Amino acid sequence: MKGVVYLGESEVEVREFPVPEPGPGEVLVESKVAGLCGSDLHKYHNTREWAEERKGMISGHEPTGVVAGLGVGVRNVAVGDRVCVYHSLGCGHCPVCLAGTPVFCANEGAFGRTRDGSHADFVLTDARFCLPLPEQLSFAVGAQLACTAGTAFSALQKIPIRSRGALVVFGLGPVGLTALLMAKASGFETVGFDVSPYRIDLAKRLGGGSIHNASEVDPELVVADATDGRGACGVIECSGNEIARTQTAAVAARHATVVFVGAGGESITLVPTYVIHKELTIKGNSVYSMSVYFDAVDFLLRHSVPLDDMVTHRFRLDQAVEAFKLFDTGETGKVIFDWEM
């Protein structure tokens, strides 16, 4: 089989690997779609020394496909099942793992980071990470649910739904734009901010609501105008930008909830007057739990959210060099490897 390997210094390579054999409790998944995620770029830009230490580990952490083989003792899936593979790994036995949140495990790992990942013709996984993907949802949507869409839905669930309330999203990359589209489907009045003309145009084309370039307008004034001065009942920060982080509290209404998702600088600066006088609730969101996956699937089956249209570029696996170079420009929506091209 073929798989993608980081070489360091913004280079990748497609190599040949043996098809893995599933051991006890393991499942072999034949890849159908695998996504590229913003966090992949951190590894893409890493040093050659770091890449050498990985000893040819396969990249990628958004796997989805069809079960191709079962190890001894596997009962939760069968050959031929369509699955999304949860990407965050843990020991499987501690309280946080048993709660479906291995991202918080002391031994946390991830596909493409601590074991061979999804940018390959086949993926070997523990059976417990195989989540059912209904026929009504495409493999492209499944790949998004594996990380970006699952994370966006989890962040959105932390904001109480209030009728006719406004929800603001800073940063309209795949996670932020998905959160915005899901919020609109939930009945929020949505306002989105970014500084990338490409992402702003994509958000407008997908019907994300009121979309603005934060470098050309004052978000506080825009939101105040859109809400008759009340402010937003929910704010999701996905950019990781220091300025945007500060603006979250400024655009928030009294008793609003602000959720921080985007990784960025080491600190988050909020104006105490806003936080205290508005009695804001501040939350963080790190990926999502396995139980949230099922809620997200149910949501997508009941609401029209254009996640398939989020995919702007599809590549074959042997086009990995081109795929990473394009994705690194930021001039894309969701980028995927597609085995059905």
Secondary structure, DSSP 8 states (H G I E B T S, - for coil): -EEEEE-SSS-EEEEE-------TTEEEEEEEEEEE-HHHHHHHTS-HHHHHHTTT-B--S-EEEEEEEE-TT--S--TT-EEEE--EE--SSSHHHHTT-GGGSTT-EEBTTTB--SSBSEEEEEGGGEEE--TTS-HHHHHHHTTHHHHHHHHHTTS---TT-EEEEE--SHHHHHHHHHHHHTT-EEEEEES-HHHHHHHHHTT-SEEEETTTS-HHHHHHHHTTT--EEEEEE-S--HHHHHHHHHHEEEEEEEEE----SS-----HHHHHHTT-EEEE--S--HHHHHHHHHHHHHS---HHHHEEEEE-GGGHHHHHHHHHTT--SEEEEETT-
